[in-house]
Amino acid sequence: MIIQVQSPVLPRPFIKWAGGKSQLISQYVSHFPKDYQNYYEPFVGGGAIFFHLQPKHSLLIDINLELVNVYRCVRDRAEDLIDRLENHHQQHSPEHYYQVRAQLAVSDDWFYEGINLDRAARLIYLNKTCFNGLYRENSKGHFNVPIGSYKKPAIYDPEILRADSIALRAAQIEPGSFAQILQHAKSSEDFVFFDPPYYPISATSSFTAYNRYSFSEDQQIQLRDVVTELSDRGVKVMLSNSDCPFVRELYKDFNIHTIYATRNINCNAEKRGKITEVLVTTY
Ligand SMILES: C[S@@+](CC[C@H](N)C(=O)[O-])C[C@H]1O[C@@H](n2cnc3c(N)ncnc32)[C@H](O)[C@@H]1O
């Protein structure tokens, strides 16, 4: 008799996010600190590093309210979210896509009224069916990507959502900007990973338009000052960014490692290729 043992599904990103780090983890592994108690990720995005590390105590922050809501729904209401995603799966068609896309939030009030399963399911559905799988908002904060041409898009995987729900069980997930981290990370027991919108290395490589808040050069400098303050407190800090003279100059007082990446979200197939990025560590 053959007994099939199903391997448990490992937690991993449930959405595809611009700048996702899944492909780079193998190069990051040797740079993670060995011991820490608390994990902080202030630009959580798709959360690839969080799901890889599965820290016991964590605080995840992002400025995007739709994203914070979706994480909270996965953590607290995974089964209800799965039901709603199954509905989208069954109804999927161009008409359904554009009808869901048109459900815009006129203000941020919905977020402060409590966890919102419909908006969370909408975000995952659009993310998995839109062109290039790239979540992009226009200057008004509206998701405006056309439908993708996938024949049978995999809108959700219930096992990944359940594994992620368990991984997120003890995570605190808050809306806000990265400097908020200074109120929380205070000692060598703390590890902060920053994956900010990258400094653009050419006019066409600007992936900084994740949402209505663009990430300016001043904010890159403010972020470096936050890293310095944390480092002075003994906090272990790791940060990724593009490989360019501006970024290397900003972080010249810390360790700078070179990472080899493949540009994987680019509409122009010819521009996909190997580029380098930097990984800064303060320890
Ligand atoms: C590069 S992505 C993170 C990618 C992520 N680490 C992953 O593996 O998918 C950057 C994230 O930072 C968020 N963000 C942009 N400006 C921010 C700010 N000022 N403070 C906090 N988060 C911000 C964006 O909403 C986006 O989710």
PDBQT file of the ligand as one rigid body, heavy atoms in Angstrom, charges set to zero:
ROOT
HETATM    1  C1  LIG A 301       8.985  47.778  -3.516  1.00  0.00    +0.000 C 
HETATM    2  S1  LIG A 301       7.358  47.590  -2.883  1.00  0.00    +0.000 S 
HETATM    3  C2  LIG A 301       7.684  46.348  -1.723  1.00  0.00    +0.000 C 
HETATM    4  C3  LIG A 301       7.892  45.004  -2.353  1.00  0.00    +0.000 C 
HETATM    5  C4  LIG A 301       7.823  43.866  -1.342  1.00  0.00    +0.000 C 
HETATM    6  N1  LIG A 301       8.917  43.858  -0.419  1.00  0.00    +0.000 N 
HETATM    7  C5  LIG A 301       7.664  42.504  -2.032  1.00  0.00    +0.000 C 
HETATM    8  O1  LIG A 301       8.457  41.603  -1.807  1.00  0.00    +0.000 OA
HETATM    9  O2  LIG A 301       6.715  42.391  -2.828  1.00  0.00    +0.000 OA
HETATM   10  C6  LIG A 301       7.135  49.079  -2.030  1.00  0.00    +0.000 C 
HETATM   11  C7  LIG A 301       5.897  49.203  -1.135  1.00  0.00    +0.000 C 
HETATM   12  O3  LIG A 301       6.060  50.392  -0.375  1.00  0.00    +0.000 OA
HETATM   13  C8  LIG A 301       4.802  51.047  -0.229  1.00  0.00    +0.000 C 
HETATM   14  N2  LIG A 301       5.097  52.472   0.035  1.00  0.00    +0.000 N 
HETATM   15  C9  LIG A 301       5.328  53.480  -0.853  1.00  0.00    +0.000 A 
HETATM   16  N3  LIG A 301       5.610  54.618  -0.199  1.00  0.00    +0.000 NA
HETATM   17  C10 LIG A 301       5.600  54.325   1.121  1.00  0.00    +0.000 A 
HETATM   18  C11 LIG A 301       5.848  55.078   2.315  1.00  0.00    +0.000 A 
HETATM   19  N4  LIG A 301       6.167  56.373   2.275  1.00  0.00    +0.000 N 
HETATM   20  N5  LIG A 301       5.778  54.444   3.511  1.00  0.00    +0.000 NA
HETATM   21  C12 LIG A 301       5.419  53.126   3.575  1.00  0.00    +0.000 A 
HETATM   22  N6  LIG A 301       5.166  52.362   2.485  1.00  0.00    +0.000 NA
HETATM   23  C13 LIG A 301       5.254  52.957   1.284  1.00  0.00    +0.000 A 
HETATM   24  C14 LIG A 301       4.056  50.758  -1.501  1.00  0.00    +0.000 C 
HETATM   25  O4  LIG A 301       2.657  50.813  -1.272  1.00  0.00    +0.000 OA
HETATM   26  C15 LIG A 301       4.566  49.329  -1.855  1.00  0.00    +0.000 C 
HETATM   27  O5  LIG A 301       3.687  48.365  -1.367  1.00  0.00    +0.000 OA
ENDROOT
TORSDOF 0
